[in-house]
Amino acid sequence: MQVYEAAREVHEQCGNGIPINVFKSCFAHELRIKGLRFRLNAAFPVVYKNMKLDHTLNADFLIEDILPLNLNKKEEDAAEAMSSLLRMNEIPMGLVIEINKTQLVDGFKKIQNPIKRIL
């Protein structure tokens, strides 16, 4: 809930036409205000059949060491990319936020790992 509130605050203050890098900086500031720990531009290994490959998948944020989050302007393949990151790293859930929506709630997507369900 705090993550959504941070994103909503930035969206309300800056509008839906804000450049993604500016939104990212403002969102990072909001996360700090809320006392949430995060890493920017977090890299995740690609693990295939228990073998770590020489590739990485990236998330704009890793919040509290458990929640990957990507910001984007168009939905396109964002959900599928997050789903792959979750599957290859056995992470139960991630977030994708499409910041160009008039209402942020319409662009806020919770992606669940299709293999590892949250109980």
C-alpha positions in Angstrom: 0.0 0.0 0.0 2.8 2.4 0.8 4.3 1.8 -2.7 1.1 2.7 -4.4 0.6 5.8 -2.2 4.2 6.9 -3.1 3.5 6.5 -6.8 0.1 8.2 -6.6 1.6 11.2 -4.8 4.2 11.6 -7.6 1.5 11.2 -10.2 -0.8 13.7 -8.6 2.0 16.3 -8.1 3.6 15.9 -11.5 0.9 14.7 -13.9 0.9 11.9 -16.4 3.1 13.6 -19.0 6.2 13.6 -16.8 9.4 12.0 -18.3 10.0 8.6 -16.8 13.5 9.5 -15.4 11.9 12.5 -13.5 9.1 10.3 -12.2 11.8 7.8 -11.1 13.7 10.4 -9.1 10.5 11.8 -7.5 9.3 8.2 -6.7 12.6 7.4 -5.1 12.2 10.5 -2.9 8.7 9.5 -1.9 9.9 6.0 -1.0 12.6 7.6 1.2 9.9 9.8 2.9 7.9 6.7 3.6 10.9 5.0 5.2 11.0 2.2 2.6 14.4 0.7 1.6 15.1 0.3 -2.1 17.7 -0.2 -4.7 17.6 1.6 -8.0 18.3 -0.3 -11.3 18.5 -3.7 -9.6 20.0 -6.5 -11.7 18.7 -10.1 -11.4 20.5 -13.1 -12.7 19.1 -15.3 -15.4 18.9 -18.8 -14.0 17.9 -21.6 -16.4 17.6 -25.1 -15.1 19.6 -24.3 -12.0 22.4 -22.7 -14.1 23.2 -19.0 -13.7 23.8 -17.6 -17.2 25.9 -14.5 -18.2 22.8 -12.3 -18.6 20.7 -10.2 -16.2 17.2 -9.0 -16.1 16.6 -5.5 -14.6 14.1 -3.8 -12.5 13.9 0.0 -12.0 13.5 -0.6 -8.2 13.8 -3.4 -5.7 11.8 -2.4 -2.7 12.6 -3.9 0.7 14.7 -6.6 -1.0 11.6 -8.5 -2.1 9.5 -6.4 -4.5 10.8 -5.7 -8.0 9.1 -2.7 -9.7 9.3 -1.3 -13.2 8.0 2.0 -14.4 7.0 2.5 -18.1 5.0 4.7 -20.3 3.4 2.0 -22.4 2.2 -1.4 -21.3 3.5 -3.3 -24.3 5.6 -6.2 -23.0 6.1 -4.8 -19.4 3.9 -7.5 -17.7 5.6 -10.3 -19.6 9.1 -9.0 -18.9 8.3 -8.8 -15.2 6.7 -12.3 -15.2 10.0 -13.6 -16.7 12.1 -11.9 -14.0 9.9 -13.4 -11.3 9.9 -16.9 -12.8 13.7 -17.0 -13.3 14.4 -15.8 -9.8 11.6 -17.5 -7.9 10.1 -14.2 -6.7 6.4 -14.4 -5.9 5.3 -10.9 -7.0 6.4 -7.7 -8.8 4.8 -4.5 -9.8 4.6 -2.6 -13.1 3.4 1.0 -13.1 2.4 2.6 -16.4 2.8 6.3 -15.5 1.0 7.8 -18.6 -2.5 6.8 -17.4 -4.9 9.6 -16.4 -5.7 7.7 -13.3 -2.6 6.0 -11.8 -4.7 3.1 -10.5 -5.4 2.1 -14.2 -1.7 1.7 -14.8 -0.8 -0.1 -11.5 -0.3 -3.8 -12.2 0.5 -6.5 -9.7 2.2 -9.4 -11.5 2.3 -12.7 -9.8 4.8 -15.5 -10.6 2.7 -18.1 -12.4 4.9 -20.8 -10.9 5.2 -19.6 -7.3 1.9 -18.5 -5.9 1.6 -16.4 -2.7 -0.4 -18.3 -0.1 
